[in-house]
Amino acid sequence: MVGAGLLILCASPAAGSDGVDRSSQDAIALDAARPIWKPLASGERDTFIVDLRAGEAISVVVRQRGIDVVLTVVDPHGGLPHRVDRPNVEWGREAITVVADTAGVYRLHVSPLQSVGPSGRYRVEAGHVHPVDADDRRHVEAEREVSEAEVARATNTLDGCRTAAHRFERAASLWHELRDPYEESVALYGHALALRGLGEHERSLDVLQRMTALTRRLADADAALMAESGLAWTFLYLEDYERAALHFRARLRRTTSDRRGTAIDLFGLAWTALMRGRPTAAEPAFRKSLRLRRVVRDRRGEALTLVGLAAALDKLGRWQEAATTAAQALEILNTYPDRYGQADALTVQGWTLFHHGEVSEAADVFAAARSIRRALEDASGEAAALLGQAAALRRMGESRTALELAERGMMLVESVRARRTDGDLRTGYFASVHDLYELCVDLLMERYAVTGDIATAQRAFHISERGRARSLLDRMRPRGRAQDPRQLPGGDDPSRSTPISAAGEPLSVDDVQRALDADTTVLVYATGASRSSLWLIGRHEFTSYELPPVAAIDRGVGRLLAAISFPPPAPRANAARTSPPTRQTAAAATLARMLLPEDAVRRLGKRIVFVPSGPLQLVPFGVLPPSPRGGAMLLDVHEIITLPSASIIGSLRRADWWDRPQKTLAVFADPVLHANDARLRERGDGTASPSVGAGVLPRLLGTRWEAREIGRFVPADRQLVALDFEAARSTLQRIDLSKYRILHFATHAIVDVQRPERSGLVLSTVDRQGRAVDGFIRAREILEWPLDADLVVLSGCRTGVGRDVRGEGLMAFSRGFLAAGASRLVTTLWSVDDTASAELMKRLYGKMLGPEHLSPAAALRAAQLQMRALPRWHASYYWSGFVLQGEWR
């Protein structure tokens, strides 16, 4: 037995076929003063031996250079008491604490994590043998938490990632208590990776920013690079491509001597360019990465880069070259136990063949990818393969089979979606597979055009609804079934009760019709690449129309918004009283010809509920003319309402008619946004309070007048008007929001189109003493509010705008109010004029709460028509950007 504290390296290049180490005759003793460098290749394993007495411990640090190693301790009886692997991959420190419960020889194995991969090297540094103390046991506990978390994360399942997130979080806390910032940063990195696996990219980013703050205090280049990598890939998943590219480039500047690391960073930079729609920039970056992967003999990395390169070549229209490149990737991946990689390569190859016109071959390749995905029980991947196979079969003229496959894929999507409980994950997943819904709708409408079978068009509508605003439907709390027949659309006919579907389930045509009164028409749009569709639904009718492709509609919307969403120029003094059709008039007429077939216009009721998709979500439909020849606007004759989905009607309808909120109105306006505001009194010593954060936002003086004017319509004991320092988060926390029928926010909105969950409302950011307070009301917070409001008015700029997520629509923060319990929203589509907004709001509330007691939809129309009649506010810019979403009664 070797003396206590002496660690001997047994040079054992590989375990034998019987799994026993073949130790070299020349043992190398290793002590704390003699760190040793060792090369290591896949399939090899080195073993170190240490003789410990019971109650002794030793720490060993292994510094990885280009290879991801796993450390395993074997006790004197052959047991495996401890295994260590961190999420720092091929670079950085792996440390293990060996605690001897019994005396004898302890073996420490160092082996590559991957059985096939490139070679690397590592350095072993042994600490001093010492008596076991409490910190040693806590080190073992923290190391075990990290290692078990990494095992769970590697399963690539939702349950595994949830387990990993919890264990990494606990490990970070343990390392923090042990005052080891490097290990804490590694645990935070693993936590961020686990959150990324759950689709919780915003939380992942928050954790990475904590990690970055830690690494700045460390003189450890590996930790800094790890943080940069995490940030780069997280921003890529968040589709914040500019910041992703910045972090990939920052890593490239630091990894010039690490060719493998440079290859990975170039790979990330190439994918960033490709996702930004820049395949010409992506191709050379992929090729540079490919050259380095080959130099360092990273065959699996080479294959993954070839897959990316094939995708870029496909986008460039070089389909034959793309198919060949994908085939090369597949040839390499077939030598690895990487079935996911094989399926990815097959999918890319299938699309390149499809685009090249080799549709029969593409169908076979997609079928092969589908077979692998099914064997892996990867339902989402199988759905993606079914999409490709269905598209190929359709091109081959086998539309019936294509529809069957597409619907099968859609069922898989629904099954996966139902299992994924995180809201962000469901949203992101749904967007990634939304092409299946579009393909099903397109195939059904194609069949309808041939057969004229109205049931086929109704089925297409129902599938379109299944693929629309599903996260909102999931989050909305069902209100139950209305009880008072006098409140129902059908008057005194209780059989026409409002339909209520299970949470997240779309309504059928019959369901929607039961929700309508005789004066209401619903126009549901589905924009598509080859054709768009319009379904007109009335109380007793259903009609379908074919519209132009989305590209043409998008151009029409762009022209209208360019003409209408900016302040009009001041009129020239010598301008003629009459002039040719304005730019707005021409743009509106052109768009109306695309969207409003004459037959549909003849069928419209007094009230039109628009359910737009794609670029149409930014259209103020009231300005469109009912006739393609122009002239009057829809607003002249019709009330205009919008909905993100026809299926939310059932969740908007209230059952608690007898239990209305006790208060009428709560208004938040004219908050204090910076410490230089005149409302802050000078301190006793004559010095002004210091400036704080939100000073970049100007004060909205018009909102003060707006708040006071609308407050005139409500008795003092039934309203709350929160101005100045009271227009604050603390006021929201103090009152019971569920007691107010109307909530009105006349303040700035921060709209982050790229990351809508970071959007929200700005209330006072300064208290009476000039101290900074949190005044930003985030989108996620709004979802948790206990609302029972009939109406929420958001009169700030662009409150109805957000990122357009496929299958979800505009992810504006304002949607959170519907999910939280509000029945209606008034939002804005562009940056509105402060004074004009105040004037419009005064008129809206006068019509709604004054003698006429109009519904919010009717009141908004009346107020907009009044504004339009005034010369100062005649231009549509001043009033048409305000739209009403939700219940229309």
Secondary structure, DSSP 8 states (H G I E B T S, - for coil): ---TT-EEEE--SSB-TTS-B---SS-EEE-TT--EEEEE-TT--EEEEEEE-TTEEEEEEEEEESS-EEEEEE-TTS---EEE--TTTTEEEEEEEEE-SSSEEEEEEEEESSSS---EEEEEEE---EE--HHHHHHHHHHHHHHHHHHHHHT-SHHHHHHHHHHHHHHHHHHHHTT-HHHHHHHHHHHHHHHHHTT-HHHHHHHHHHHHHHHTTS--HHHHHHHHHHHHHHHHHTT-HHHHHHHHHHHHHH-TT-HHHHHHHHHHHHHHHHHTT-HHHHHHHHHHHHHHHHHTT-HHHHHHHHHHHHHHHHHTT-HHHHHHHHHHHHHHHTTTT-HHHHHHHHHHHHHHHHHHT-HHHHHHHHHHHHHHHHHTT-HHHHHHHHHHHHHHHHHTT-HHHHHHHHHHHHHHHHHHHHH---HHHHHHHHHHTTHHHHHHHHHHHHHHHHH--HHHHHHHHHHHHHTSSHHHHHHS--------GGGBTTBT-TTS------TT----HHHHHHT--TTEEEEEEE--SS-EEEEEE-SS-EEEEEE--HHHHHHHHHHHHHHHSS------TT--SS-S--HHHHHHHHHHHHH--HHHHHT--SEEEEE--GGGGG--GGGS-SSTT--S-GGGT-EEEE-S-GGGHHHHS-S-TTS--SEEEEEEEEE--STT-TTS---TTS------GGGGS---HHHHHHHHHHHTTS-GGGEEEEEETTSSHHHHHHS-GGGEEEEEEES-EE--SSSGGG-EEE---B-TTS-B---EEEHHHHHT-----SEEEE-STTTT--EEETTTEEE-TTHHHHHHT-SEEEEESS---HHHHHHHHHHHHHHHHSTT---HHHHHHHHHHHHHHSGGG-SGGGTTTEEEEE---
